[in-house]
Amino acid sequence: MDDVVVIEAILGSQDDPVLAERLHAISHHGVVEVLFVEPVDLPRRRFHSHTDRGTACFVSLPRSAQLFDGALIHLEDKRAIVLRVGQQNWLRLRPSAGGAMELGYLAGNLHWKVRFKDDCLLVALDRPIDEYLARLADLQSTGKVSVIE
């Protein structure tokens, strides 16, 4: 995506039940992007950055607005942008030849954000790592997936 989004307000929290339902629906039929901000930049009201999908964001917030982790900062029918504080951490998984399809199915079903590097699937950690490892337990115990990092 090479369009520009101007952000002039915080719409709410991704944890708000109504907004969470809309985000879930968008994740099925559109794109939920993430804008990463370092903790030291949270007090800033005006800055320019790019989402994890490459969308340029120009943030221009009123003085009364306070950025926070999980803030919903853009919402339309087919796209939403959520703010995340800090650097994105990744879980590196190496599937066996027989486990690759199962891992892909699991990651897709759970709407995990992923990247591929070498022969590994990298999963963006948006929750505590234990939640991801619990979902992978069966695949790990059968040797279909190895956790690398």
Backbone hydrogen bonds, N-H to C=O, Kabsch-Sander energy under -0.5 kcal/mol:
donor,donor_aa,acceptor,acceptor_aa,energy
5,V,56,A,-2.8
7,I,5,V,-0.6
7,I,58,F,-2.9
8,E,6,V,-0.6
11,L,9,A,-0.6
11,L,72,L,-2.6
12,G,72,L,-0.8
14,Q,70,G,-2.8
16,D,13,S,-1.6
20,A,16,D,-3.4
21,E,17,P,-1.7
22,R,18,V,-1.7
23,L,19,L,-2.8
24,H,20,A,-2.2
25,A,21,E,-2.0
26,I,22,R,-2.5
27,S,23,L,-2.3
28,H,24,H,-0.9
28,H,25,A,-0.7
29,H,25,A,-1.3
30,G,26,I,-2.3
31,V,78,K,-2.1
33,E,31,V,-0.6
33,E,80,A,-3.2
35,L,82,V,-2.6
36,F,34,V,-0.6
37,V,84,R,-2.8
41,D,38,E,-1.8
42,L,39,P,-1.3
44,R,41,D,-1.3
47,F,59,V,-1.6
49,S,57,C,-2.3
51,T,55,T,-2.1
52,D,34,V,-2.2
54,G,51,T,-1.6
56,A,3,D,-1.4
57,C,49,S,-3.5
58,F,5,V,-2.7
59,V,47,F,-3.0
59,V,57,C,-0.7
60,S,7,I,-3.2
60,S,58,F,-0.5
61,L,45,R,-2.8
65,A,62,P,-1.7
67,L,42,L,-0.7
70,G,83,L,-3.2
71,A,68,F,-1.9
72,L,12,G,-3.2
73,I,71,A,-0.7
73,I,81,I,-2.4
74,H,81,I,-1.2
76,E,79,R,-2.6
80,A,31,V,-2.0
81,I,74,H,-2.3
82,V,33,E,-2.5
83,L,71,A,-2.9
84,R,35,L,-2.6
86,G,37,V,-3.2
91,L,123,V,-2.7
92,R,90,W,-0.6
93,L,91,L,-0.6
93,L,121,L,-2.6
94,R,146,S,-2.9
96,S,144,K,-2.9
99,G,96,S,-0.8
100,A,96,S,-1.2
103,L,99,G,-2.7
104,G,100,A,-2.5
105,Y,101,M,-2.5
106,L,102,E,-2.6
107,A,103,L,-2.9
108,G,104,G,-2.3
109,N,105,Y,-2.7
110,L,106,L,-2.2
111,H,108,G,-1.1
112,W,107,A,-2.4
115,R,122,L,-2.1
117,K,120,C,-2.0
120,C,117,K,-2.4
121,L,93,L,-2.9
122,L,115,R,-3.1
122,L,120,C,-0.5
123,V,91,L,-2.6
123,V,121,L,-0.5
124,A,113,K,-2.8
124,A,122,L,-0.5
125,L,89,N,-3.0
126,D,124,A,-1.0
131,E,128,P,-1.6
132,Y,128,P,-0.8
133,L,129,I,-2.6
134,A,130,D,-2.1
135,R,131,E,-1.2
136,L,132,Y,-1.4
137,A,133,L,-0.7
137,A,134,A,-0.6
140,Q,136,L,-2.7
141,S,137,A,-2.8
142,T,138,D,-1.4
143,G,140,Q,-1.6
144,K,139,L,-2.1
145,V,139,L,-1.3
146,S,94,R,-2.3
148,I,92,R,-3.0
148,I,146,S,-0.6
149,E,92,R,-0.9
